[in-house]
Amino acid sequence: MAGFETYQEYQRLEDYDEDSPPGEEDLLIHVPEGRGDPWHHIENLDNFFTRIYHFHQRNGFACMVLSEFFELVQFLFVVTFTTFLFNCVEYDVLFANRVVNHTGQSLGPLDRNKVTLPDAILPSEQCTERIQGNSWIIFLLIMAAVFWVYRLVKVICNILSYWEIRQFYKKALKIQMDELCNFTWQEVQGRLIHLQREQPMCVQKRELSELDIYHRILRFKNYTVAMINKSLLPVRLRVPFFGDMIFLTQGLKYNFELILFWGPLSLFQNKWSLHPKYKRAANRQEVAKQLSRVILLTGLVNLLLCPFVLVWQVLYAFFSYAEVIKREPGSLGARRWSLYGRLYLRHLNELDHELQGRLGRGYKPAAKYMNVFVSPLLAVLAKNVAFFSGSVLAVLIALTVYDEDVLTVQHILTAITVLGVVITITRSFIPDEHMVWCPEQLLQCVLAHIHYMPDHWKGSANKSETRDEMAQLYQYKAVFILEELLSPIITPFILIFPLRSKSLEIIDFFRNFTVDVAGVGDICSFAQMDIRRHGNPQWMSEGQTEASVYQQAENGKTELSLMHFTIKNPRWEPPQESSVFISHLKEKVHQDAQTGPSPQLLLSEAPLCTSLLSNESATGPDNLLASVLAHPVLTASGLPGRNRRFIPPSSAASAAASVLASLSSSQQPHAGRSRSHTLLPSRQHHDSTMYCSDHTVGDSMSASDSRVLSQSHSALASEFASAEMSLHAIYMHEVHQQKTQHPSGPIQASVPMKDLSTNYAQGPQIQSAQTVTLVPPTSGRLGGWAEEEEEEQGDEEEINTNPVPDQTSRGSS
């Protein structure tokens, strides 16, 4: 990495003293008289767009204020209740070890053994004396009070900020609070882009693009995703007797962000600009030592605060999970996507709700895959332990039903509770007798939703090593709680030792992979999704990228992120290099579709495929994915198709290509569109022969998926867009596997760059006079490449009926 000092592909910024991005200091700002809106001059567009996004995702002003209020109450309750339990309860009386009556009432002989709650609670005067006599408790209460007052001030500022955003939604975006839940983020974002034309919020750029907004909201998250992708952050630890383990908690992530992004000694001098000294190669050794000292200081502070943070973590975990564990002991055996998994699987320029929706769709397939791995020995032991525990529990319950006085026997409730927990835990080790053993297909189904998978998992889905690596992304909830409890102890040592040793690499990363974008500021260059600068030849960008191994994103991050962003934002116009890659992908899909199965055949196999993958409640898009994933298994098994003929074997890549090509070929031009942006060639737009079915995919789906047809148009668009991206993820991974297994073979028919550029310039797929609509399935459109025009036209008409006077402002980026 040290030899990479001369890397000059990215623009370098000079040292600016102003708070705004370079170029704004020369702008003359004119604000018309009488304009009193506070958003005509946005000093921090990063913060402004982020607040707009969170306001939408958190369902408006009332929900956000209520959440802030209960956070304050929750902290106050934990501190007060814990102090009360430690100082105001006499446990000898509570446990009936001695008889003490604090109520002052006389007790009869028969009542002497009965203990009430008031008996075990000390009087307020005695409780106060205990607290005042313990200087350690006084110190902790003072610290808690200072922190609570700080939080209170912050909450008040947040509420004022929420009110400002509420007014912006109502007056500028014309969205009322009772209608906010009916708007998708894409619709809100469309109104923001339209408002920029009417009333400029960013003075450097007249037109805001979807990518500009994403860059501002995700500026620091894109850096974090890129660093995880390049294995720069020390989250992989070698533990004796356990081997390599992933350790990334909320506390550790908070410290990473504090050191690198927004702390007082961070690398950024403000929200949008990297400090100039970190951009100069001549200073790399000096600033690396400075960063090392900052990391050491942060680690020592964490070590000093470790006891206090640890006590808070234990108390919060106890109050949060104790009741849940008692009521549902099996909840600890449930799984969740780990924090590392969320960063590893996250696309560049992917918002939180997009990631959550994608991982939510992959939750059940991932759980089914992990449940495939069952130890026969543990299963036998679990069955017998469950039998013996259940027998004893049944007797105790029967005795309790017969005579309730059994409950007064000492520890009888404890025994019943423990036996119930043991039975719940042991049953989790007993496999489902109806489970089908098909780990490869289940892992492919997981891949369809999470989009990323290490190469060595292919063909190794039945191995315990693959399962263990998957468990690092998809961990037990009990493991998550344990890691968070240990975080205050382990985090200081990770900061002081592994992270400090990477100071120079971190400085080189930020210098080499930071680019200045006009009107946006400094962003991670990977976030531009530039195939030429960060593409990987093994991921269908051969001949289109100039990136060295150091510059390449791993695991197809650039290519898959570009595809995902284009699907989620169909009106975004990519730069030429990205459009060339898209054209190349279309050509490859078109070629592979010639040898793929027909979409009608795939859909006819849907019931059998969903049964094979144990997906009994699948919708239309899910059925289609299941057909694509399981089709190679059915063809390899020699099962006959609907026409009683044996089907020749085919791969998942050809099946996915066939469906994608059919989706495009079934599209019809729509005169009311402003532009088209589909990833696949339409039958009207090329002269070569292309598969085109007699019946569209939507026609085949319409009879079996009335649930999807009843959904709103926005929900329908989201589901189809997700299905289309899943098909592309499957296809690109399959092609990548072919490329890596046969590096010298003619696996991928590459199109010359010159020809691709010519096709891009002449092809009609991105002409401004046409676009493609997402219509109900009966018209044959499956995918989310274009938003529904009618809704957006209605949005524009509503904004135009309430025009906002043009304003120019000095909007700092």
C-alpha positions in Angstrom: 0.0 0.0 0.0 2.9 2.3 0.6 3.9 2.0 -3.0 0.6 3.5 -4.0 1.5 7.0 -3.1 1.6 8.1 -6.7 -2.0 7.2 -7.4 -3.5 10.3 -9.1 -6.8 9.1 -10.5 -8.9 11.1 -8.1 -9.3 14.8 -7.8 -7.5 16.6 -5.0 -8.9 19.5 -3.1 -6.9 22.5 -2.0 -7.0 23.8 1.5 -10.2 25.7 2.0 -11.0 27.6 5.2 -14.7 28.0 4.4 -17.3 25.6 5.7 -18.9 25.2 2.3 -17.5 23.0 -0.6 -15.1 24.8 -2.9 -16.6 27.0 -5.5 -19.4 28.4 -3.3 -17.3 31.3 -2.1 -17.6 33.0 -5.5 -21.4 32.7 -5.8 -23.6 35.7 -5.4 -26.8 34.8 -3.6 -30.1 36.5 -4.3 -33.1 35.9 -2.1 -36.3 37.5 -3.2 -38.0 39.8 -0.7 -40.9 38.4 1.2 -39.5 34.9 1.2 -39.5 33.6 4.7 -39.0 29.9 4.3 -36.0 28.6 6.4 -35.0 26.0 3.7 -34.1 28.5 1.0 -30.6 28.5 2.6 -29.5 25.1 3.7 -26.2 25.3 5.6 -25.7 21.6 5.8 -27.4 19.6 3.1 -26.0 16.3 4.5 -27.8 16.8 7.8 -30.9 18.2 6.1 -31.4 15.3 3.7 -30.6 12.8 6.4 -33.3 14.4 8.7 -35.8 14.3 5.8 -35.0 10.6 5.3 -35.3 9.7 9.0 -38.5 11.7 9.3 -40.1 9.6 6.5 -38.8 6.3 7.9 -39.8 7.0 11.4 -43.3 7.9 10.4 -43.4 11.6 11.2 -43.3 14.1 13.9 -45.5 12.5 16.6 -43.7 9.1 16.5 -40.3 10.7 16.6 -41.1 13.0 19.5 -42.7 10.1 21.4 -39.6 7.9 20.9 -37.3 10.6 22.1 -39.5 11.2 25.2 -39.6 7.5 26.1 -35.8 7.2 25.7 -35.4 9.8 28.4 -38.0 8.1 30.6 -36.4 4.7 30.0 -32.9 5.9 31.1 -34.4 7.6 34.2 -36.4 4.4 35.0 -33.3 2.2 34.7 -31.2 4.4 37.0 -34.0 5.0 39.5 -35.2 1.4 39.7 -31.7 0.0 40.0 -30.9 2.4 42.8 -34.2 1.4 44.5 -33.4 -2.3 44.3 -29.9 -1.9 45.7 -30.8 0.4 48.6 -34.5 0.3 49.4 -35.3 -3.4 49.5 -34.6 -5.7 52.5 -34.1 -9.0 50.9 -34.0 -11.0 54.2 -37.6 -10.0 54.8 -38.5 -10.6 51.1 -37.1 -14.1 51.3 -38.8 -14.7 54.7 -35.5 -15.3 56.4 -36.6 -13.1 59.2 -39.9 -11.5 60.2 -39.9 -7.7 60.2 -43.0 -5.5 60.0 -42.3 -2.0 58.6 -46.0 -1.1 58.4 -46.4 -0.7 62.1 -49.5 -2.9 62.1 -49.9 -5.7 64.6 -49.8 -9.2 63.2 -51.7 -12.1 64.5 -50.0 -15.5 65.0 -51.4 -16.9 61.8 -50.3 -13.9 59.8 -46.8 -13.8 61.2 -45.3 -16.0 58.4 -46.9 -14.0 55.5 -44.6 -11.5 53.9 -46.1 -8.6 51.9 -44.2 -6.2 49.6 -44.6 -3.2 52.0 -42.8 -5.4 54.6 -39.7 -5.8 52.4 -39.5 -2.1 51.4 -37.6 0.2 53.7 -39.2 3.5 54.7 -38.1 6.5 52.6 -36.0 8.0 55.4 -34.0 4.9 55.9 -33.7 4.4 52.1 -32.3 8.0 51.8 -29.8 7.4 54.6 -28.5 4.3 52.8 -28.0 6.2 49.6 -26.4 9.2 51.3 -24.0 6.9 53.2 -22.6 5.3 50.0 -20.3 7.7 48.2 -20.0 5.3 45.3 -23.7 5.4 44.7 -23.7 9.2 44.9 -20.9 9.4 42.3 -22.8 7.2 39.9 -26.0 9.1 40.3 -24.3 12.4 39.6 -22.8 11.0 36.4 -26.2 9.6 35.4 -27.8 13.0 36.1 -25.2 14.9 34.0 -25.7 12.5 31.1 -29.5 12.7 31.4 -29.4 16.5 31.3 -27.2 16.3 28.3 -29.7 14.0 26.6 -32.6 16.3 27.6 -30.9 19.3 25.9 -30.2 17.1 22.8 -33.8 15.9 22.7 -35.1 19.5 22.9 -32.9 20.4 19.9 -34.0 17.4 18.1 -37.7 18.2 18.6 -37.1 21.7 17.2 -35.3 20.1 14.2 -38.2 17.6 13.7 -40.7 20.5 13.7 -38.7 22.3 11.0 -38.7 19.1 8.9 -42.4 18.8 9.5 -43.0 22.2 8.1 -40.8 21.4 5.1 -42.9 18.3 4.3 -46.1 20.3 4.6 -45.2 23.6 2.8 -42.4 22.6 0.4 -43.1 19.0 -0.4 -46.9 19.3 0.0 -47.2 16.2 2.0 -49.5 16.2 5.0 -48.6 14.2 8.1 -51.7 12.0 7.9 -50.6 11.0 4.3 -46.9 10.5 5.0 -47.3 6.7 5.5 -48.7 6.5 2.0 -45.6 7.9 0.3 -42.6 5.8 -0.6 -39.1 7.2 -0.2 -38.7 7.3 -4.0 -41.8 9.5 -4.2 -40.4 11.8 -1.5 -37.1 11.9 -3.2 -38.8 12.7 -6.5 -40.4 15.7 -4.9 -37.0 16.8 -3.5 -35.5 16.7 -7.0 -38.4 18.6 -8.4 -38.2 21.2 -5.6 -34.5 21.8 -6.4 -35.6 23.0 -9.8 -38.2 25.4 -8.4 -36.3 26.5 -5.3 -32.6 25.6 -5.3 -31.4 24.1 -2.1 -27.9 23.4 -3.5 -26.5 26.4 -5.4 -23.6 24.5 -7.0 -25.9 22.3 -9.0 -29.1 23.3 -10.7 -30.2 19.7 -11.0 -30.0 17.2 -8.2 -29.8 13.5 -9.1 -30.8 10.6 -7.0 -27.2 9.7 -6.5 -26.4 13.1 -5.1 -29.0 12.6 -2.4 -27.8 9.1 -1.6 -24.2 10.4 -1.4 -25.2 13.0 1.2 -27.2 10.6 3.3 -24.7 7.8 3.1 -21.4 9.6 2.9 -19.8 8.0 5.9 -21.6 4.6 5.6 -20.2 4.2 2.1 -16.7 4.6 3.5 -17.5 2.0 6.2 -18.9 -0.5 3.6 -15.8 0.0 1.4 -13.4 -0.5 4.3 -15.2 -3.7 5.3 -15.1 -4.8 1.7 -11.3 -4.2 1.5 -10.8 -5.9 4.9 -9.3 -2.8 6.4 -11.2 -2.6 9.7 -9.9 -5.1 12.3 -13.1 -7.0 13.0 -11.7 -10.5 12.4 -9.9 -11.8 15.5 -8.0 -15.0 16.1 -9.2 -16.5 19.4 -7.3 -19.5 21.0 -9.3 -22.7 20.8 -12.0 -21.0 18.6 -10.0 -19.9 15.5 -11.0 -16.9 13.5 -14.0 -15.0 14.8 -15.8 -11.9 13.7 -16.3 -9.3 16.4 -18.2 -6.1 15.6 -20.6 -4.5 18.1 -22.5 -1.3 18.3 -19.9 0.1 20.8 -16.9 -0.8 18.5 -18.7 0.6 15.5 -19.4 3.8 17.4 -15.7 4.2 18.2 -14.7 3.6 14.6 -17.1 6.4 13.4 -15.9 8.7 16.3 -12.3 8.3 15.3 -12.7 8.5 11.5 -15.7 10.6 10.7 -17.3 12.9 13.2 -15.2 13.1 16.4 -13.3 16.3 17.4 -10.1 14.7 16.2 -11.5 12.8 13.2 -10.2 12.9 9.6 -13.0 15.1 8.4 -12.9 18.8 9.1 -16.7 19.0 8.6 -19.5 16.8 7.4 -18.5 17.0 3.8 -14.8 17.6 3.5 -11.8 15.5 4.4 -9.1 17.5 6.0 -6.5 18.7 3.4 -3.5 17.3 5.3 -4.8 13.8 4.8 -4.9 14.2 1.1 -1.2 14.9 0.6 1.1 11.8 0.1 4.1 13.7 1.6 2.3 13.8 5.0 1.2 10.2 5.2 3.8 9.1 7.8 3.2 12.2 10.0 -0.6 12.0 9.9 -0.5 8.2 10.4 1.3 8.8 13.7 -1.2 11.5 14.6 -4.1 9.1 13.9 -2.3 6.4 16.0 -2.2 8.8 18.9 -5.9 9.6 18.5 -6.7 5.9 18.5 -4.6 5.3 21.6 -6.3 8.1 23.4 -9.8 6.8 22.5 -8.8 3.3 23.6 -7.6 4.5 27.0 -10.8 6.5 27.5 -12.8 3.4 26.7 -10.7 1.4 29.1 -11.3 4.1 31.8 -15.1 4.1 31.2 -15.3 0.3 30.8 -16.8 -0.4 34.3 -19.5 2.1 33.9 -20.4 1.1 30.4 -20.3 -2.6 31.4 -22.7 -2.0 34.3 -25.1 -0.2 32.0 -25.0 -2.9 29.4 -25.7 -5.6 32.0 -28.6 -3.7 33.5 -30.1 -2.8 30.1 -29.8 -6.3 28.8 -31.4 -7.7 32.0 -34.4 -5.3 31.9 -34.8 -5.8 28.1 -34.5 -9.6 27.8 -35.3 -11.2 31.2 -39.1 -11.2 30.7 -38.8 -12.3 27.1 -36.5 -15.2 28.0 -38.9 -16.3 30.7 -41.9 -16.1 28.4 -40.2 -17.4 25.3 -36.9 -19.2 26.1 -36.6 -20.2 22.5 -36.1 -16.6 21.5 -32.4 -16.8 22.4 -32.2 -19.6 19.8 -33.6 -17.3 17.1 -31.2 -15.7 14.6 -30.6 -12.2 13.4 -28.3 -10.6 10.8 -25.1 -9.6 12.6 -23.8 -6.0 12.5 -20.8 -7.3 10.4 -23.3 -9.1 8.1 -25.2 -5.9 7.5 -22.0 -4.1 6.5 -20.6 -7.0 4.4 -23.9 -7.6 2.6 -24.7 -3.9 2.1 -24.5 -2.4 -1.3 -22.8 0.9 -1.9 -25.5 3.6 -1.9 -28.1 1.5 -0.2 -30.4 3.2 2.3 -31.3 1.5 5.6 -34.9 0.6 4.6 -33.6 -1.0 1.3 -31.1 -3.1 3.2 -33.7 -4.0 5.8 -36.2 -5.1 3.2 -33.6 -7.2 1.3 -32.3 -8.9 4.4 -35.9 -9.4 5.7 -36.7 -11.3 2.5 -33.6 -13.5 3.1 -34.4 -14.2 6.7 -36.5 -17.3 6.2 -34.3 -18.9 3.5 -31.3 -18.3 5.7 -33.0 -19.9 8.7 -34.0 -22.9 6.7 -30.4 -23.3 5.5 -29.0 -23.1 9.0 -31.6 -25.6 10.3 -30.4 -28.1 7.7 -27.3 -28.7 9.8 -28.3 -31.0 12.7 -26.0 -33.2 14.7 -27.5 -36.7 14.9 -25.8 -37.3 18.3 -27.3 -34.1 19.7 -30.7 -35.0 18.3 -30.7 -38.3 20.1 -29.6 -36.7 23.4 -32.1 -33.9 23.0 -35.1 -36.2 22.4 -34.3 -38.2 25.6 -33.6 -35.1 27.7 -36.9 -33.6 26.5 -38.7 -36.8 27.3 -37.4 -37.0 30.9 -37.9 -33.2 31.5 -41.4 -33.3 30.0 -42.4 -36.3 32.2 -41.4 -34.5 35.4 -43.0 -31.2 34.3 -46.2 -33.1 33.4 -46.4 -34.5 36.9 -45.8 -31.1 38.6 -48.4 -29.5 36.5 -50.9 -32.3 37.2 -50.3 -31.9 41.0 -50.7 -28.1 40.7 -54.0 -28.6 38.9 -55.2 -31.1 41.6 -54.2 -28.9 44.5 -53.0 -25.3 44.2 -51.2 -25.5 47.5 -48.5 -27.4 45.7 -47.3 -24.0 44.5 -46.5 -23.0 48.0 -43.8 -25.7 48.2 -40.4 -24.1 48.2 -38.8 -23.8 44.7 -41.7 -25.6 42.9 -42.2 -22.6 40.6 -38.4 -22.5 39.9 -38.5 -26.2 39.0 -41.4 -25.7 36.6 -39.7 -22.7 35.0 -36.3 -24.5 34.6 -37.9 -27.6 33.2 -39.9 -25.5 30.6 -36.6 -23.8 29.5 -34.8 -27.1 29.2 -37.6 -28.6 27.1 -37.6 -25.5 24.8 -33.8 -25.6 24.4 -33.7 -29.3 23.7 -36.4 -29.2 21.1 -34.4 -26.7 19.1 -31.8 -29.5 18.5 -34.5 -31.9 17.2 -34.7 -31.7 13.4 -38.0 -31.2 11.5 -39.1 -34.6 10.2 -40.5 -32.9 7.1 -37.3 -31.1 6.2 -35.9 -31.7 2.7 -32.1 -32.0 2.4 -31.1 -29.6 -0.4 -28.4 -27.2 1.1 -27.1 -26.0 -2.3 -30.5 -24.9 -3.4 -31.3 -23.3 -0.1 -28.0 -21.4 -0.1 -28.7 -20.2 -3.7 -32.1 -19.0 -2.4 -30.3 -17.1 0.3 -28.0 -15.6 -2.3 -30.9 -14.4 -4.3 -31.8 -12.0 -1.5 -28.5 -11.1 0.1 -26.7 -10.8 -3.2 -23.2 -11.6 -1.8 -21.5 -14.9 -1.1 -17.8 -15.9 -1.0 -16.6 -17.9 -4.0 -15.6 -20.9 -1.9 -19.2 -21.4 -0.7 -20.2 -22.6 -4.2 -20.4 -26.4 -4.2 -19.7 -26.5 -0.4 -23.1 -25.7 1.0 -23.2 -29.1 2.8 -19.9 -28.4 4.7 -19.8 -27.3 8.3 -17.1 -24.7 7.4 -19.6 -22.9 5.2 -22.3 -23.1 7.9 -19.9 -21.6 10.4 -19.0 -18.7 8.1 -22.7 -18.2 7.4 -23.2 -18.1 11.2 -20.9 -15.1 11.3 -23.4 -13.2 9.1 -26.5 -14.8 10.6 -25.8 -15.2 14.3 -27.9 -16.4 17.2 -29.6 -13.7 19.3 -27.8 -15.1 22.4 -24.5 -14.6 20.7 -25.5 -11.0 19.8 -26.4 -10.3 23.5 -23.1 -11.9 24.7 -21.0 -9.9 22.3 -22.7 -6.6 23.4 -22.1 -7.5 27.0 -18.4 -8.2 26.3 -18.0 -5.2 24.1 -16.9 -2.7 26.8 -14.1 -5.1 27.8 -12.9 -6.1 24.3 -13.3 -2.8 22.5 -10.4 -0.9 24.2 -8.0 -3.6 23.3 -9.1 -3.7 19.7 -8.6 0.0 19.4 -5.2 0.1 21.2 -3.6 -2.9 19.3 -5.1 -4.0 16.0 -6.6 -0.7 14.9 -3.5 1.3 15.8 -1.3 -0.9 13.7 -3.5 -0.1 10.6 -3.1 3.7 11.0 -1.0 4.0 7.9 -3.3 1.8 5.8 -6.3 3.8 6.9 -4.6 7.1 5.9 -3.7 5.7 2.5 -7.2 4.4 2.0 -8.8 7.8 2.6 -6.2 9.6 0.5 -6.4 7.2 -2.5 -10.2 6.6 -2.4 -11.6 10.1 -1.7 -12.9 12.1 -4.7 -14.4 15.5 -4.8 -17.8 15.7 -6.5 -19.1 19.2 -7.4 -22.0 20.2 -5.2 -21.6 17.2 -2.9 -18.1 17.4 -1.5 -15.7 14.6 -0.6 -17.1 11.1 -1.0 -15.7 7.6 -1.1 -14.7 6.9 -4.7 -16.2 3.4 -4.5 -19.6 5.1 -3.9 -19.5 6.4 -7.5 -19.8 2.8 -8.7 -17.3 3.5 -11.4 -16.6 0.3 -13.4 -13.5 1.8 -15.0 -11.9 2.7 -11.7 -13.1 0.0 -9.4 -14.5 -2.8 -11.5 -13.3 -6.4 -11.2 -12.6 -8.3 -14.5 -13.9 -11.5 -12.9 -17.3 -9.8 -12.5 -18.3 -9.2 -16.2 -16.2 -6.0 -16.4 -13.3 -7.4 -18.3 -12.0 -5.0 -20.9 -14.0 -2.1 -19.2 -11.9 -1.6 -16.1 -8.5 -0.1 -15.6 -8.4 -0.9 -11.9 -5.4 -2.6 -10.3 -6.0 -5.3 -7.7 -5.7 -2.7 -5.0 -8.3 -0.5 -6.6 -10.8 -3.3 -7.4 -13.8 -3.8 -5.1 -14.0 -7.4 -3.8 -16.9 -9.8 -4.3 -18.3 -7.8 -7.2 -19.3 -5.0 -4.9 -19.1 -2.3 -7.6 -21.0 -4.2 -10.3 -23.8 -5.5 -8.0 -24.1 -2.1 -6.3 -24.5 -0.4 -9.7 -27.2 -2.9 -10.7 -29.0 -2.5 -7.4 -29.0 1.3 -7.5 -30.2 1.4 -11.1 -33.1 -0.9 -10.3 -34.1 1.1 -7.2 -33.8 4.4 -9.0 -35.0 3.8 -12.6 -34.9 7.4 -13.6 -31.2 7.9 -12.7 -29.0 8.4 -15.7 -25.7 6.6 -15.1 -22.4 7.9 -16.5 -21.1 6.5 -19.8 -18.8 3.9 -18.3 -21.6 2.5 -16.2 -24.0 2.5 -19.2 -21.3 0.6 -21.2 -21.3 -2.1 -18.5 -25.1 -2.3 -18.5 -25.1 -2.7 -22.3 -22.5 -5.4 -22.0 -24.6 -7.2 -19.4 -27.6 -7.0 -21.7 -25.7 -8.6 -24.5 -24.5 -11.4 -22.3 -28.0 -12.0 -21.0 -29.3 -12.1 -24.6 -26.8 -14.7 -25.6 -27.4 -17.0 -22.6 -31.2 -16.7 -23.0 -31.0 -18.5 -26.4 -30.0 -21.8 -24.6 -32.2 -21.3 -21.5 -35.6 -22.9 -20.7 -38.8 -21.0 -21.5 -40.4 -18.9 -18.8 -43.6 -20.8 -19.2 -41.7 -24.0 -18.3 -40.2 -22.4 -15.3 -43.5 -21.1 -14.1 -45.2 -24.5 -14.6 -42.5 -25.9 -12.3 -43.2 -23.3 -9.6 -45.3 -25.5 -7.3 -42.8 -28.3 -7.3 -39.9 -25.9 -6.8 -41.5 -24.1 -3.9 -42.2 -27.4 -2.3 -38.5 -28.4 -2.8 -37.4 -25.2 -1.1 -40.1 -25.4 1.6 -41.5 -22.1 0.7 -45.2 -22.7 1.2 -46.3 -19.1 1.3 -44.4 -17.8 -1.7 -45.8 -14.9 -3.8 -45.5 -14.6 -7.6 -41.9 -13.2 -7.6 -40.8 -15.7 -5.0 -42.3 -18.5 -7.1 -40.4 -17.3 -10.0 -37.1 -17.2 -8.1 -37.8 -20.7 -6.7 -38.3 -22.0 -10.3 -35.0 -20.5 -11.5 -33.1 -21.8 -8.5 -34.5 -25.4 -8.5 -34.8 -25.8 -12.3 -31.2 -27.2 -12.7 -32.0 -29.8 -10.0 -35.2 -30.9 -11.8 -33.6 -31.1 -15.2 -30.6 -33.0 -13.8 -32.9 -35.5 -12.1 -34.5 -36.4 -15.5 -38.0 -35.6 -14.4 -40.4 -34.9 -17.3 -42.0 -31.6 -17.9 -45.6 -30.6 -18.4 -45.4 -31.9 -22.0 -44.2 -35.3 -20.7 -40.9 -34.8 -22.4 -37.6 -34.9 -20.7 -36.0 -31.5 -20.4 -32.3 -31.1 -21.2 -30.1 -30.0 -18.3 -29.5 -26.3 -17.9 -27.9 -24.0 -15.4 -29.3 -21.4 -13.0 -27.6 -18.7 -15.2 -29.4 -19.7 -18.3 -32.7 -20.0 -16.5 -32.3 -16.5 -15.0 -31.2 -15.1 -18.3 -34.2 -16.6 -20.0 -36.6 -14.9 -17.5 -34.8 -11.6 -17.7 -34.8 -11.6 -21.5 -38.5 -12.5 -21.5 -39.3 -9.7 -19.1 -37.6 -7.2 -21.5 -39.1 -8.7 -24.7 -42.6 -8.4 -23.3 -42.3 -4.7 -22.7 -44.1 -2.3 -24.9 -43.2 1.4 -25.5 -45.2 3.9 -23.6 -45.6 7.3 -25.2 -46.1 9.2 -22.0 -42.6 8.4 -20.7 -39.7 10.8 -20.5 -36.9 8.3 -20.7 -36.3 4.6 -20.6 -33.8 2.9 -18.4 -34.1 -0.9 -18.5 -31.2 -3.3 -18.2 -32.4 -5.6 -20.9 -32.9 -5.1 -24.6 -36.5 -4.8 -25.8 -37.7 -6.6 -28.9 -38.2 -3.3 -30.6 -34.7 -2.2 -30.0 -32.5 -4.8 -31.6 -32.3 -6.7 -34.8 -30.9 -9.9 -33.6 -33.0 -12.9 -32.7 -34.1 -13.0 -29.2 -36.3 -15.3 -27.2 -39.8 -14.0 -27.0 -42.6 -16.1 -25.4 -46.1 -16.4 -26.7 -47.4 -15.5 -23.3 -45.6 -13.2 -21.0 -44.4 -14.0 -17.5 -47.1 -11.7 -16.1 -49.9 -13.6 -18.0 -48.7 -16.8 -16.5 -48.5 -15.4 -13.0 -51.8 -13.5 -13.0 -54.0 -16.5 -12.2 -51.9 -17.8 -9.4 -50.9 -14.6 -7.6 -54.0 -12.5 -7.0 -52.4 -11.4 -3.7 -49.8 -9.4 -5.5 -52.4 -7.9 -7.9 -54.3 -6.5 -4.9 -51.3 -4.7 -3.5 -50.7 -1.0 -4.1 -48.7 0.0 -7.2 -45.7 1.1 -5.1 -45.6 -2.2 -3.2 -46.0 -4.0 -6.4 -43.1 -2.1 -7.9 -40.9 -2.8 -4.9 -41.6 -6.5 -5.0 -40.9 -6.8 -8.7 -37.8 -4.7 -8.4 -36.5 -7.0 -5.7 -37.3 -10.1 -7.8 -35.5 -8.6 -10.8 -32.4 -7.7 -8.7 -32.4 -11.2 -7.3 -32.4 -12.7 -10.8 -29.5 -10.5 -11.7 -27.6 -11.4 -8.6 -28.1 -15.1 -9.4 -27.1 -14.6 -13.0 -24.0 -12.5 -12.2 -22.7 -15.0 -9.6 -23.2 -17.9 -11.9 -21.3 -16.2 -14.7 -18.6 -15.2 -12.2 -18.2 -18.8 -11.1 -17.9 -19.9 -14.7 -15.3 -17.3 -15.2 -13.2 -18.3 -12.2 -13.5 -22.0 -13.0 -12.6 -21.7 -16.7 -10.4 -18.6 -16.9 -9.1 -19.4 -20.3 -12.2 -20.7 -21.9 -14.7 -18.8 -24.0 -17.2 -18.5 -21.2 -18.1 -14.9 -21.6 -18.6 -13.5 -25.1 -17.1 -10.1 -24.5 -18.2 -7.2 -26.6 -15.5 -4.8 -27.8 -15.5 -1.4 -26.0 -15.7 0.5 -29.2 -18.8 -1.5 -30.2 -20.3 -1.1 -26.8 -19.9 2.6 -26.9 -21.4 2.7 -30.4 -24.3 0.6 -29.3 -24.8 2.8 -26.2 -24.8 6.0 -28.3 -27.1 4.6 -30.9 -29.3 2.2 -28.8 -32.7 3.4 -27.9 -32.7 1.9 -24.4 -31.8 5.3 -22.8 -33.5 7.7 -25.2 -35.2 10.6 -23.7 -38.4 10.2 -25.6 -39.4 6.8 -24.2 -39.5 4.9 -21.0 -40.9 1.6 -19.7 -43.8 1.4 -17.2 -44.4 -1.0 -14.5 -47.8 -2.4 -15.3 -49.9 -5.1 -13.7 -48.7 -8.6 -14.5 -51.3 -9.2 -17.2 -49.4 -6.8 -19.4 -46.1 -8.7 -19.0 -43.9 -6.3 -16.9 -42.0 -7.9 -14.1 -39.4 -5.6 -12.6 -38.7 -2.3 -10.9 -36.6 -0.5 -13.5 -39.2 2.2 -13.9 -41.5 3.8 -11.4 -45.2 4.1 -12.3 -45.7 7.2 -14.4 -49.2 7.9 -13.3 -48.3 8.4 -9.7 -45.3 10.6 -10.4 -47.3 12.7 -12.9 -49.9 13.2 -10.2 -47.1 14.3 -7.8 -45.8 16.8 -10.3 -49.2 18.2 -10.9 -49.8 18.6 -7.2 -46.5 20.5 -6.9 -47.2 22.6 -10.0 -50.6 23.6 -8.6 -48.8 25.1 -5.6 -45.7 26.5 -7.2 -42.8 27.7 -5.0 -41.0 30.8 -6.2 -37.5 30.2 -7.5 -35.0 31.0 -4.9 -31.2 30.8 -5.0 -29.3 30.3 -1.8 -25.9 29.7 -0.5 -26.4 26.0 0.3 -23.3 24.6 1.7 -22.8 21.0 0.9 
